[in-house]
Structures are given as structure tokens and as C-alpha cells.
Amino acid sequence: MTRPAIGCTRISTHGQRDGYGQADQAAEITRYAEANGYDLLEVVPEVESGARELAGRDAVQRYYQLADATPGLTFIFPRVDRIGRRAELILGIVRELHARRANVVILGFPMDLRTREGLLMLTTLAGMAEFDYGGIRDRMEAGRRAKAQAGRWPHGTPPWGYQLARDARGVATLPDIIDDRAAAVRRAFELALEHGEAEIVRTMRAEGWPAPTSSGWVRKTVANVVTNPLYAGRRVYQGVTIEYPAIIEPDLMARVQAARERRRIHGGPKGAQPLLWSGHARCTCGAAIGRDQAQTTTQGERVRYPVYRCWRRNKARLTGQVEGQHAREIKAEWADQRWWDALTALLVNADALREIARPTHAAPPLPPERVEALEAAIARAYEPLTAGAAGYTLAIAERLAQPYADELARLRADHAAQAGNPEPDADALAAQFQDWLAEPRTWDERRELLRTLNVQVQIGPDGVAGFQVELP
């Protein structure tokens, strides 16, 4: 009488070339099943890292489903390291299959895995599989860092909008820009200066831009694109900086991230058409002022109308805080015009313009000696790994490099925060604003001016408390 069995094969990637692919594994399992009286019902192939957590391994979940459906089923693995690459995962899979009344066979394993002796040997071999995986990982990381040092893309697929260029030997070098996709990325970043993800999705779809996935432009896609720093043409890998053509200039990248942070506090009902000052008004308490709805009763009917509201005000009421520190609810139609009139009166006055302009100054240069010393220290931490020094692992290199990498990141962040433009000519700008405002401006033109100047109006309990603008 034959016993039902399932063959289990695994490779890490489709491109794996280690001389022991899935066809070889399946052939070994088939020969064993035929020689030992097993009825091989199917072979479950897996293409996944053996170090990945079990919840992310679909094949393992399939093992459990089959074990539940057929009590007494035997699972045949060609080697211990085909079960997994981490000891706790290997032991966990075997124990879970046993708990589901299944049997586990590993080719070449001489003991019953249900015995104490069998479990001891499995634990030893699982530890060896993890040790071997650590060596593979260290060698791979050393190779990737060597590629980065040679000025090539070290690992992984570049962001959507790029494709890896290859040299005459077919070896990947650096990302090249794909023009039509890059144009879509730039459009998404431009929209992200002023709009949230929902509005960007609607616009990108309406304008027919190509999308990174078959699902088209969705909110998750937008978020992934406009938060990806690799579009700025710079990648740091293990302390090595790789530069390539930028799709997004660093200044635009920084402005978009700042705009997203400003919108992080609730800006109004999702999907609502923005009001003129949406994204440009804040309460003196520090919270965003966004769109909401209020209602009134006219001739027995309820009428809803848009308002601006501080989003901390309701919370303040519930917690018993004094409401007076927050902006009052303001009817949008009234506020849009009054705030616009107040702003334009300041824009045409050179002295007032100087008062409301955010301070701008040239950023001090990064200290070149310190930057060079930090980059050299990071590189030295990885050199033994690249050279293949015995016992020198990636974890050791990362631990040694981390303090220098953190300091370098702080230096660059401080420099970026201080970056600015030369002092603008307020008199000339006021004259330009006077000419521009001589004609009536549409809602879209007004919104564009607010966006261009990154206008922020501060609203307190008694109305407008002040403006801030960024002059070009």
C-alpha cells in the first residue's frame, strides 16, 4: 500500500544558479518516493528566501493546508536548508507539520524526526544551515559594496522611471531615465506640493499618465513615488555614495516632503474639493485649519455650507481646555475673500513684504574635512568585509560604521535645513505683484500664487494673526 506524500522544493530566486535547482530537487524527491513506496501527489515549488518569516511564505501556508486536509500526509524535503535558512524557522515548520499529524522526511537524514535524537540532529543541521546562510549573505554584501565602490548600481531594481544601463559585457552599470515615465514622476511631485494623495490620483488618471503598476494610479502608488528619495539621483550604500541622473531636483524633493508633513495633521474631509486656502491656513495653536461642513436651518430646511475649522478645537472642547486659544469656525466664502484681500494688500507694499517674508540666507558649506573623515571612516569599516577577512561579518561592519553614518546624516540634514536663497528684491517684487493684481484673477490663478509663494496665514481667535511667504 502506497503512502500519500508531498514533495517540497525551494530556491531563493528565479535566477538562482547553484547547480541544485527545483528540477534537480524534484527529481531526487521523485526517485526517493518511488523507491520507498510513497504516492507523490504533487510537488510544491517555492521561490523565496529561506530566511523570510513564515507568514510571508505562501508555500509553507500551502503545506499546512494540505496537512489539515489529509491526516498522515508525508512531506519530503531534499535537504535541511531547503526547508529554510534560519534555525528557528526550520524547527518551527517541522514542529507545526507534526502538530498537524503530518510526517516529515528529509533526504539523507538517518533518524526519525519525532525522536529526541532526531530533533537534536535536526537542531544541529538547522544551525549549520543558518551559519552557511550568514556566510552567503556576507559574501553577497561584500560583492555589492565592491560594485558601489566601482560606481555601479549595487543591488535591486531602481525606482520606476529608470532602467539599468549595461556595458558591453552586459554588466549593469547605473540607472538611465525613461523619459515618459520620468515625466509622470515629475508631474506627481508637482501635484504633491499642493495636493494630497486622493487628488493626485484623480489628476494623474484624468491626464492619462503611465503608472508604475497594472492597478494604475492609486493612493499607495502615489505615496511610494513621492516619498522615494532615490528620485533625487543619489543613493548611499554601505557608506558609498552612488550618483546618477536625477528625475527630481533635491530642492523639489525637500519641498514636497515638507508639504506632506504640513498636511500630516488632518486637513479636512477626505475627497472634498479644496477651498482656496486649503493647506495654507494654520491656527495659532499650531494645528492645521482645513475644510469642514456646518449647517443652518433656512425656512425649515437644513442647509450645509463649507467652513474652515481648527482640527484641535473639538478635542479641546472634549478635554475641557479653553476654546479661546483656537481659531473660531469661519465661513469659507467669507474667509476666502477677506484673507485674499489681506494678503494682496501686503504683497504690493515693499515694507510689508519684507516683514512677512520668511528669512532666507545662503547655507554655510558642509565642513569638507569632517565630511571626508566621516566618509573615510565608514569606508574603512567595510574594507575587511570586502577583502573577505575571516570572521568579519556584515553585522560587525554595520555596527562599526553606524556612529559615523549617523553623524554624517546629521551634518547633511542640518545643512539642508539652513539652505536658502539670496535676499530677494522686495521693491521689485512688490511692483510685479501690483501689475499682476491689476486684473481680476481666477480661483486657479489665486491657488497657484499661494502655492508658488508657499503662503501660510495664521488665524487666531480674533481673526488673521499674520502671514508668511517665501519670496522667489
Residue pairs with C-beta under 8 A, 6 or more apart in sequence:
1 37
2 37
2 38
2 39
3 37
3 38
3 39
3 72
3 74
4 38
4 39
4 41
4 70
4 72
4 73
4 74
5 33
5 38
5 39
5 40
5 41
5 73
5 74
5 75
5 76
5 105
6 40
6 41
6 42
6 43
6 44
6 63
6 66
6 73
6 74
6 75
6 76
7 25
7 26
7 29
7 30
7 33
7 40
7 42
7 43
7 44
7 76
8 29
8 43
8 44
8 46
8 59
8 63
8 75
8 76
8 77
8 78
8 82
8 83
9 22
9 25
9 26
9 29
9 43
9 44
9 45
9 46
9 78
9 82
10 22
10 25
10 45
10 46
10 47
10 48
10 50
10 59
10 82
10 83
11 18
11 21
11 22
11 46
11 47
12 47
12 48
12 49
12 50
13 47
14 47
22 45
25 78
25 82
26 43
26 45
28 78
28 107
29 40
29 43
29 76
29 78
29 107
30 40
30 43
32 38
32 76
32 105
32 107
33 39
33 40
33 76
34 40
38 74
38 76
40 76
44 59
44 62
44 63
44 66
45 59
46 57
46 58
46 59
46 60
48 56
48 57
48 58
48 59
49 85
50 81
50 82
50 83
50 84
50 85
50 86
50 89
50 129
50 133
51 84
51 85
51 86
51 89
51 133
53 89
54 60
54 61
54 89
54 92
54 93
60 93
63 75
63 93
63 97
63 102
64 96
64 97
64 100
66 73
67 73
67 75
67 97
67 100
67 101
67 102
68 100
71 101
71 102
72 101
72 102
72 103
73 102
73 103
74 102
74 103
74 104
74 105
75 97
75 102
75 103
75 104
75 105
76 105
76 106
76 107
77 83
77 104
77 105
77 106
77 107
78 106
78 107
79 106
79 107
79 108
80 90
80 106
80 109
80 122
80 125
80 126
80 128
80 129
81 129
81 132
81 133
83 89
83 90
83 93
83 94
83 106
84 90
84 93
84 126
84 129
85 129
85 130
85 133
86 126
86 129
86 130
86 133
87 123
87 126
87 127
87 129
87 130
90 122
90 126
90 129
91 122
91 123
91 126
94 104
94 113
94 122
97 103
97 104
98 104
98 113
98 114
104 113
106 113
106 122
109 118
109 121
109 122
109 125
110 121
111 117
111 118
111 121
112 118
113 119
113 122
134 393
137 394
138 385
138 393
138 394
139 388
141 238
141 385
141 394
142 382
142 385
142 386
142 388
142 394
144 154
144 155
144 237
144 238
145 154
145 237
145 238
145 240
145 382
145 385
145 386
146 386
147 153
147 154
147 155
148 154
148 237
148 238
148 240
148 242
149 240
149 386
151 173
151 174
151 242
152 171
152 172
152 173
152 174
152 242
153 164
153 172
153 173
153 174
153 175
153 235
153 242
153 244
154 237
154 238
154 240
154 242
155 237
157 164
158 164
158 175
158 230
159 175
159 225
159 228
159 230
159 231
160 181
160 185
160 212
160 225
161 177
161 178
161 181
161 182
161 184
161 185
161 231
161 247
162 175
162 176
162 177
162 178
162 182
162 244
162 247
163 175
163 176
163 178
164 172
164 173
164 174
164 175
164 176
165 172
165 173
165 174
165 175
165 176
166 172
166 173
167 173
174 242
174 244
175 244
175 245
176 245
177 245
177 247
180 210
181 210
181 212
182 247
183 209
184 204
184 209
184 210
184 211
185 225
185 231
185 247
185 248
186 247
186 248
187 204
187 207
187 209
188 200
188 204
188 209
188 222
188 225
188 226
189 225
189 226
189 231
189 248
189 252
189 253
189 256
191 199
191 200
191 203
191 204
192 200
192 222
192 226
192 256
192 259
192 260
193 252
193 255
193 256
193 259
193 451
194 259
194 279
194 447
194 451
195 203
195 274
196 263
196 267
197 219
197 222
197 223
198 219
198 270
198 271
199 274
200 217
200 222
200 226
201 217
201 218
201 219
201 221
201 222
204 211
204 217
204 222
205 216
205 217
209 217
211 217
211 221
212 221
212 224
212 225
213 221
215 221
225 231
226 256
226 260
227 257
227 260
229 253
231 246
231 247
231 248
231 253
232 246
232 248
232 249
232 250
232 253
233 243
233 244
233 245
233 246
233 247
234 241
234 242
234 243
234 244
234 246
234 250
235 241
235 242
235 244
236 242
238 378
238 382
238 397
238 398
238 401
239 375
239 378
239 379
239 381
239 382
239 401
239 404
239 405
240 379
241 375
248 256
251 419
254 416
254 419
255 454
259 279
262 279
262 288
263 279
263 288
265 287
265 288
265 311
266 288
266 290
266 311
267 278
267 279
267 288
267 290
267 291
267 311
268 274
268 278
268 290
268 291
268 292
269 291
269 292
269 293
272 291
272 306
274 291
274 447
275 291
275 306
275 308
275 332
275 336
276 332
276 336
276 339
276 340
276 443
276 446
276 447
276 450
277 289
277 308
277 335
277 336
277 339
277 450
277 457
278 290
278 291
279 288
279 290
280 450
280 455
280 456
280 457
281 288
281 289
281 290
281 308
281 339
281 456
281 457
281 459
282 288
282 289
282 456
282 457
282 458
282 459
283 289
283 310
283 312
283 313
283 326
283 327
283 458
283 459
283 460
284 325
284 326
284 327
284 458
284 459
284 460
284 461
284 465
285 310
285 312
285 325
285 326
285 327
286 312
287 310
287 311
287 312
287 326
288 310
288 311
289 308
289 309
289 310
289 311
289 327
289 459
290 308
290 309
290 311
291 306
291 307
291 308
291 309
291 332
292 306
292 307
292 308
292 309
292 329
293 304
293 305
293 306
293 307
294 304
294 305
294 306
294 307
294 329
294 331
295 302
295 303
295 304
295 305
296 302
296 303
296 305
297 303
305 331
305 332
305 333
306 331
306 332
306 333
307 329
307 330
307 331
307 332
308 327
308 329
308 330
308 332
308 335
308 459
309 327
309 329
309 330
310 326
310 327
310 459
312 326
313 323
313 326
313 327
313 329
316 322
316 323
316 325
316 326
317 323
324 461
325 461
326 461
327 459
327 460
327 461
328 461
330 459
338 464
339 457
339 464
340 446
342 457
342 464
342 467
343 455
343 457
343 467
344 433
344 437
345 352
346 352
346 353
346 355
346 356
346 467
347 353
347 429
347 430
347 433
347 437
347 469
348 430
348 433
348 434
348 437
349 430
350 426
350 427
350 429
350 430
351 426
353 426
353 429
353 430
353 433
353 469
353 471
354 426
356 466
356 467
356 468
356 469
357 424
357 426
357 468
357 469
357 470
357 471
358 468
358 469
358 470
359 420
360 420
360 421
360 422
360 423
360 424
360 470
360 471
361 418
361 420
361 423
362 420
362 421
362 422
363 415
363 416
363 418
363 419
363 420
364 415
364 418
365 415
366 411
366 412
366 415
367 411
370 411
371 408
371 411
374 404
374 405
374 407
374 408
374 411
375 408
377 401
377 404
378 401
378 404
378 405
378 408
381 397
381 398
381 400
381 401
381 404
382 397
382 401
384 392
384 397
385 392
385 393
385 394
385 396
385 397
421 472
424 471
424 472
426 471
429 471
429 472
441 449
449 455
452 472
453 469
453 470
453 471
453 472
454 469
454 470
455 467
455 468
455 469
456 467
456 468
456 469
457 464
457 466
457 467
458 464
458 465
458 466
458 467
458 468
459 465
